[in-house]
Amino acid sequence: MIDLEKIKKIRKEKGIKMDDIAKELGYKYYASYYRLEKGLRKISIDKLIKLSKILNIPLEELIKKGEENEG
């Protein structure tokens, strides 16, 4: 599972605006990225990889650890 809170925290710590990330990810409007960060829209692995590069952190740090799928 993606750690959305961590993404938001790191983005804010680095002073990166949602609009800037949205453009880097190829979105025309920041609202598309906003929906990703809020969990209203699923993020593709390609976008997640790009996001880790934008935030300059390892991909693994964007994934919550210790959670197992129930099923």
C-alpha positions as CSV (number, residue, x, y, z in Angstrom):
1,M,0.0,0.0,0.0
2,I,1.2,3.5,-0.8
3,D,2.0,5.8,2.1
4,L,0.1,8.9,1.0
5,E,0.7,10.7,4.3
6,K,4.5,10.3,3.9
7,I,4.3,11.5,0.3
8,K,2.4,14.6,1.4
9,K,4.8,15.2,4.3
10,I,7.9,14.9,2.2
11,R,6.4,17.1,-0.5
12,K,5.7,19.8,2.0
13,E,9.1,19.5,3.7
14,K,10.8,20.0,0.4
15,G,8.6,23.0,-0.5
16,I,7.2,21.4,-3.6
17,K,3.8,22.6,-4.8
18,M,1.2,20.2,-6.0
19,D,1.0,22.0,-9.3
20,D,4.7,21.4,-9.9
21,I,4.4,17.7,-9.2
22,A,1.3,17.5,-11.4
23,K,3.2,19.0,-14.3
24,E,6.2,16.7,-13.8
25,L,3.8,13.7,-13.8
26,G,2.2,14.8,-17.0
27,Y,-1.1,16.2,-15.6
28,K,-2.6,19.3,-17.0
29,Y,-4.2,20.4,-13.8
30,Y,-3.0,20.0,-10.2
31,A,-6.4,18.6,-9.2
32,S,-5.3,15.3,-10.8
33,Y,-2.3,15.0,-8.5
34,Y,-4.4,16.2,-5.6
35,R,-6.7,13.2,-6.1
36,L,-3.7,10.9,-6.0
37,E,-2.4,12.4,-2.8
38,K,-5.8,12.2,-1.1
39,G,-6.3,8.6,-2.2
40,L,-9.3,9.4,-4.4
41,R,-7.4,8.0,-7.4
42,K,-5.0,5.1,-7.8
43,I,-1.5,5.9,-8.8
44,S,0.2,3.8,-11.5
45,I,3.6,2.2,-10.9
46,D,5.1,4.5,-13.6
47,K,3.8,7.6,-11.8
48,L,5.0,6.3,-8.5
49,I,8.5,5.8,-9.8
50,K,8.5,9.3,-11.3
51,L,7.2,10.7,-7.9
52,S,10.0,9.0,-6.0
53,K,12.5,10.7,-8.4
54,I,10.7,14.1,-8.0
55,L,10.9,13.8,-4.2
56,N,14.4,12.4,-4.4
57,I,13.6,9.4,-2.2
58,P,13.8,5.6,-2.8
59,L,10.6,4.1,-4.1
60,E,10.5,1.7,-1.2
61,E,10.0,4.6,1.2
62,L,6.7,5.4,-0.5
63,I,5.3,2.0,0.4
64,K,3.9,1.2,3.8
65,K,5.7,-1.6,5.5
66,G,4.2,-4.3,7.8
67,E,0.8,-4.5,6.1
68,E,-0.5,-7.7,4.7
69,N,-3.4,-8.2,2.5
70,E,-6.3,-9.9,4.1
71,G,-8.2,-12.3,2.1
